[in-house]
Amino acid sequence: RLSTLALPPAMWRRCRGTATLTSGGVALAAAGLGWKSAVRPLATSSFTHQIGNRPRTSVVWPATRRRLALASSAAASSDPGMERGLVSCEWLHTALSGPDAPALRVVDATWYLPNSPFAAPAGSPGAEAEHVEGPRIPGARFFDVDAVASPHPGGVPHMLPDEATFAKAMASLGINRATRVVVYDRLGLFSAPRLWYTLKVAFGHPADVAVLDGGLPRWLKLGLPLEHGPPPKLEAEVPPSTWQLAPQRCWDVERVRANIDVHEALVLDARGLGRFEGTAPEPRPGMRGGHIPGSLNVPFTDLLSQGAPCTLRPPDELRAHMLAANVPLEALAAPSGGTVVSSCGSGMTACIVGLALHQLGLPLDRWSVYDGSWAEWGAREDTPVATGRATPASRL
């Protein structure tokens, strides 16, 4: 019976279209670009365990109606599994209590943007020190995006690392090519998508990688277990795996410059409208304002919830914002649809745009990031800059 599945009402509202009972679960026609996802078959006891009961395990869920309502509404923005690169705190809590927990690695990829709403809190000793002191999600390890990076001649921060550096960093986190990974940050959803992109897209990790929707703030709000103090050492040392950087998933300045004429890909700029149009000052001294000619503006803040904790908007809202920015979603949805390249200030929030598009069905092999982004493009004198409003894309 449908009632025995105990799906949260918000999830039913969000799954537009039909809901058809199958022998092992429920097939949902999801909002977005017409993709379909199947709820993984779950016994009634295990599913209700996820949304509030206390069965035989040690999992303890918040008992109040207010917290259950919060859990139901925010969980609806995440797929029940890792296939779409986004999971809920409830999903992760259950996964960490299950038999596959040893094959799942949780990584704190917090990075703060100074002089912004995403800056470190007052008195912060830094993202890594906060991780060590806690609170943190049990078993989590810290990834320093600025330390695990390649130097740039122009000083652009956190460029993608070379293969040897990345292999060493993954081994230190206990990650090999069979490890499933969930990434979170201490801001809700801000810097975690960058590591998701780096691991899953740029370095082609064959196992599942997902961002934790709402991150540590939502985990705290749900009252889930925490760790404090220096993290324990890994139980077993993980030898470095072989990683290969996919150049087609990481565009450089020359390829972006050529794209202005050849229209190989649609460029989406995640910066705010004022910076995109050149009417607001750039945060970096001496930086030109404006945007890459032919690009469209999709501010990353439009893709995030407005309240705390910060989460990714549901697919129907993501779709509305993309269409409002003149992103040709129907063309991108076609089997022969074009490629998207996202850009931002320094390659960080461009990954939020990619995560949002992936929720709407864009395959990861048709999305790339301009790694240098505006920190590189706007600082050079030989790169063209456009100002004012974007021109709607019609070439895909």
C-alpha positions in Angstrom: 0.0 0.0 0.0 1.1 3.5 -0.8 0.7 4.6 2.9 3.1 2.0 4.1 6.0 3.8 2.3 5.6 6.8 4.6 7.1 9.2 2.1 7.3 12.8 3.5 4.5 15.0 2.0 7.1 17.5 0.7 8.7 14.8 -1.3 5.4 13.8 -3.0 4.8 17.5 -3.8 8.2 17.9 -5.3 8.0 14.8 -7.5 5.9 16.2 -10.2 4.2 13.9 -12.7 3.2 10.4 -11.9 4.0 8.1 -9.0 3.7 4.5 -10.0 4.0 1.6 -7.7 6.5 -1.1 -8.7 7.5 -4.4 -7.2 10.4 -2.9 -5.4 9.7 0.7 -4.8 8.2 3.8 -6.4 9.1 5.3 -9.8 9.0 9.0 -9.7 8.8 11.4 -12.7 11.0 14.1 -11.3 10.9 17.8 -12.0 13.7 19.1 -14.2 14.5 18.1 -17.7 12.4 15.0 -17.9 14.8 12.5 -16.2 13.3 9.8 -14.1 14.7 8.5 -10.9 13.7 5.4 -9.0 13.4 5.3 -5.2 15.6 2.5 -4.1 13.6 -0.5 -2.8 13.4 -0.1 1.0 11.7 -2.2 3.6 9.0 -0.2 5.4 10.9 -0.5 8.7 14.1 0.9 7.3 12.4 3.8 5.6 10.4 4.8 8.6 13.6 4.4 10.5 15.0 7.1 8.3 12.3 9.6 9.0 11.8 9.3 12.7 11.3 5.9 14.4 13.7 4.2 16.8 14.1 0.6 15.6 16.8 -1.8 16.9 19.8 0.3 15.8 21.5 3.1 17.7 20.1 5.7 15.4 18.2 8.3 17.4 16.1 10.8 15.4 14.7 14.1 16.8 11.3 13.5 18.3 9.6 16.8 18.0 7.1 17.5 15.2 9.0 20.7 14.4 12.2 18.8 13.7 10.4 16.1 11.7 8.8 18.8 9.5 12.2 20.3 9.0 13.7 16.9 8.1 10.9 16.1 5.6 10.9 19.4 3.8 14.7 19.7 3.4 15.2 16.0 2.6 13.0 16.5 -0.4 15.9 18.4 -2.2 18.1 15.3 -2.1 18.0 12.0 -4.0 17.6 9.0 -1.8 20.9 7.7 -3.1 24.1 9.3 -4.4 23.3 9.2 -8.1 22.5 12.9 -8.5 25.5 14.1 -6.4 23.3 15.4 -3.5 22.2 13.6 -0.3 20.4 14.6 2.8 21.7 14.5 6.4 19.1 11.8 7.1 20.5 9.7 4.3 24.1 10.1 5.5 23.2 9.4 9.1 21.6 6.1 8.1 24.4 5.2 5.7 27.0 5.7 8.5 25.0 3.3 10.7 24.8 0.6 8.0 27.0 -2.3 6.9 28.5 -0.2 4.0 29.8 2.5 6.3 33.5 1.4 6.1 33.4 2.0 2.3 32.0 5.5 2.8 34.3 8.5 3.5 33.0 11.8 4.8 35.1 14.9 4.0 34.9 18.5 5.3 35.8 20.8 2.4 35.0 24.1 4.1 36.5 27.2 2.5 35.6 30.7 3.6 35.3 33.7 1.2 36.5 36.9 3.1 34.3 40.0 3.1 31.2 38.1 2.0 28.2 36.4 3.6 30.3 33.2 3.3 33.2 34.5 5.4 34.5 32.8 8.5 32.6 33.6 11.7 34.1 36.2 14.0 37.0 34.8 16.0 37.4 31.7 13.7 40.8 30.1 13.9 40.4 28.9 10.3 38.4 26.1 8.6 40.9 23.4 9.4 41.3 24.4 13.0 37.5 24.5 13.4 37.4 21.0 12.0 40.0 19.7 14.4 38.3 21.3 17.4 34.8 20.3 16.3 32.0 19.9 16.1 32.2 17.8 13.0 30.4 14.8 11.5 31.7 11.6 12.9 34.6 10.1 11.0 35.1 13.2 8.8 38.5 14.3 7.4 39.5 17.7 6.3 40.4 18.7 2.7 42.3 22.0 2.2 41.4 23.3 -1.2 44.1 25.9 -1.2 46.9 23.5 -0.1 45.9 20.8 -2.6 46.3 23.0 -5.6 48.7 23.9 -8.5 50.5 27.2 -8.4 49.2 29.8 -10.9 51.6 32.4 -12.4 49.0 35.1 -11.8 48.3 34.0 -8.2 44.9 32.6 -8.9 43.9 30.5 -5.9 43.0 26.8 -5.6 43.7 25.8 -9.1 43.2 22.1 -9.7 46.2 20.0 -8.5 48.4 17.8 -10.6 47.8 14.1 -10.5 50.6 13.2 -8.1 49.5 15.9 -5.6 45.9 14.8 -5.8 46.8 11.1 -5.4 48.7 11.9 -2.2 45.9 14.0 -0.8 43.2 11.4 -1.5 45.4 8.7 0.1 45.7 10.9 3.2 41.9 11.0 3.4 41.6 7.3 3.1 40.1 7.5 -0.4 40.9 5.0 -3.1 39.1 4.5 -6.4 36.4 2.3 -4.8 35.6 4.7 -1.9 32.2 6.4 -1.9 32.6 10.0 -0.7 30.2 12.5 0.8 31.5 16.1 1.0 30.2 18.8 3.3 31.1 22.3 4.5 30.4 24.4 7.6 28.3 27.0 5.7 25.5 24.7 4.5 26.3 24.5 0.8 29.1 26.6 -0.5 32.5 25.2 -1.0 31.7 21.4 -0.8 30.6 21.3 -4.5 34.2 22.2 -5.5 35.6 19.0 -4.1 32.6 17.1 -5.6 33.6 18.5 -9.0 37.3 17.9 -8.5 36.9 14.3 -7.5 34.0 13.1 -9.6 34.3 15.2 -12.7 37.8 16.5 -13.1 39.5 13.3 -11.9 36.7 10.9 -12.9 36.2 9.0 -9.7 34.4 5.8 -10.6 32.6 5.5 -7.3 29.8 7.7 -6.0 30.5 11.2 -4.8 27.8 13.5 -3.3 27.4 16.8 -1.6 25.7 16.9 1.8 22.7 19.2 1.4 22.7 21.7 4.2 26.1 20.6 5.4 27.1 20.8 9.1 24.5 23.5 9.9 21.6 21.2 9.0 23.3 18.3 10.7 23.5 20.3 13.9 19.9 21.5 13.6 18.7 17.9 13.4 20.6 17.0 16.5 22.6 14.3 14.9 25.8 12.8 16.4 29.0 14.9 16.5 32.7 14.5 17.1 35.0 16.9 18.9 38.8 17.1 19.4 41.6 15.8 17.1 40.3 13.2 14.6 41.5 9.7 15.2 44.1 8.3 12.8 42.9 6.1 10.0 42.5 2.5 10.9 44.6 1.4 7.9 46.9 3.4 5.6 45.6 3.7 2.1 48.2 3.6 -0.7 47.9 6.3 -3.4 45.7 5.3 -6.3 46.3 6.3 -9.9 44.3 9.4 -10.8 44.1 11.0 -14.2 42.9 14.6 -14.8 40.5 14.9 -17.6 41.5 18.1 -19.5 38.1 18.3 -21.3 36.4 18.8 -17.9 38.7 21.7 -16.9 38.9 24.6 -19.4 41.8 27.0 -19.6 41.9 30.6 -20.7 42.8 29.8 -24.3 40.0 27.4 -24.8 37.5 29.9 -23.3 38.9 32.6 -25.5 38.5 30.4 -28.6 34.9 29.5 -27.6 33.8 33.1 -28.1 34.1 32.5 -31.8 33.6 28.8 -32.3 30.7 28.4 -29.8 31.8 25.0 -28.5 30.0 25.5 -25.2 27.6 27.7 -23.3 29.4 29.7 -20.6 27.5 30.3 -17.4 28.9 32.9 -14.9 28.0 32.3 -11.3 28.9 35.8 -10.0 26.4 38.3 -8.9 24.6 40.5 -11.5 26.4 43.7 -10.6 29.8 42.1 -11.1 28.6 40.4 -14.3 27.4 43.6 -15.8 30.4 45.6 -14.6 28.3 48.0 -12.4 29.6 46.6 -9.1 33.3 46.7 -8.1 35.3 43.5 -8.1 36.6 42.3 -4.7 40.1 41.9 -6.0 42.1 45.1 -6.5 42.8 46.1 -10.1 40.3 43.7 -11.6 38.2 44.7 -14.5 34.4 44.4 -14.3 32.1 42.7 -16.7 31.9 39.2 -18.2 33.2 36.9 -20.9 31.5 37.8 -24.1 28.6 35.5 -25.0 28.2 34.2 -21.4 25.0 34.1 -19.4 24.6 35.1 -15.7 23.3 32.5 -13.2 24.2 33.9 -9.8 24.9 31.0 -7.5 23.0 32.7 -4.6 19.8 32.3 -6.7 20.3 28.6 -6.6 20.5 28.4 -2.8 17.7 28.6 -0.2 17.4 31.9 1.5 17.0 30.7 5.1 19.3 28.8 7.4 20.5 26.2 6.9 21.6 26.9 3.4 20.6 24.2 1.0 20.2 23.7 -2.8 16.8 24.8 -4.1 14.4 22.1 -5.2 14.5 21.2 -8.9 11.4 23.1 -9.9 12.9 26.3 -8.5 16.3 25.6 -10.0 14.6 25.2 -13.4 12.7 28.5 -13.0 15.9 30.4 -12.2 17.8 28.8 -15.1 15.0 29.7 -17.5 14.9 33.2 -16.1 18.6 33.5 -17.0 17.8 32.4 -20.6 19.6 29.0 -20.1 18.3 26.8 -23.0 17.3 23.8 -20.8 15.4 22.1 -23.5 18.3 22.2 -25.9 20.7 21.0 -23.2 18.3 18.1 -22.5 18.5 16.8 -26.1 20.7 13.7 -26.7 22.9 15.9 -28.9 22.8 18.8 -26.5 25.7 21.1 -26.0 28.3 21.4 -23.3 28.2 23.9 -20.4 31.2 25.6 -18.9 30.6 27.4 -15.6 32.8 30.2 -14.3 32.8 32.4 -11.2 35.3 34.4 -9.3 37.9 31.7 -8.7 36.3 28.4 -9.7 34.5 27.7 -6.5 30.9 28.7 -6.8 30.9 27.7 -10.5 30.6 24.2 -9.1 27.2 25.0 -7.5 25.9 25.8 -11.0 27.1 22.5 -12.2 25.5 20.7 -9.2 22.2 22.4 -9.9 22.3 21.5 -13.6 23.0 17.9 -12.7 19.8 17.9 -10.6 18.0 18.9 -13.7 19.4 16.1 -15.7 22.6 17.5 -17.3 25.1 14.6 -17.6 28.4 15.3 -15.9 30.3 14.5 -19.1 28.7 17.6 -20.7 29.8 20.0 -17.9 33.2 21.7 -17.3 34.6 24.5 -15.2 36.8 27.3 -16.3 39.3 26.8 -13.5 40.9 30.3 -13.6 37.5 32.0 -13.8 37.3 35.8 -13.4 40.4 35.9 -11.1 42.3 35.0 -14.3 40.2 36.5 -17.1 39.6 39.8 -15.4 43.2 40.3 -14.4 44.6 39.9 -17.9 44.9 42.7 -20.5 44.5 40.4 -23.5 41.1 38.9 -22.8 38.0 40.6 -24.1 35.4 41.9 -21.6 31.7 42.7 -22.2 29.6 44.8 -19.9 25.9 45.3 -19.5 23.1 42.7 -19.8 23.7 39.2 -21.2 22.6 38.2 -24.7 20.2 35.2 -24.7 21.9 32.1 -25.9 20.5 30.7 -29.2 23.4 28.6 -30.5 22.7 25.3 -28.7 
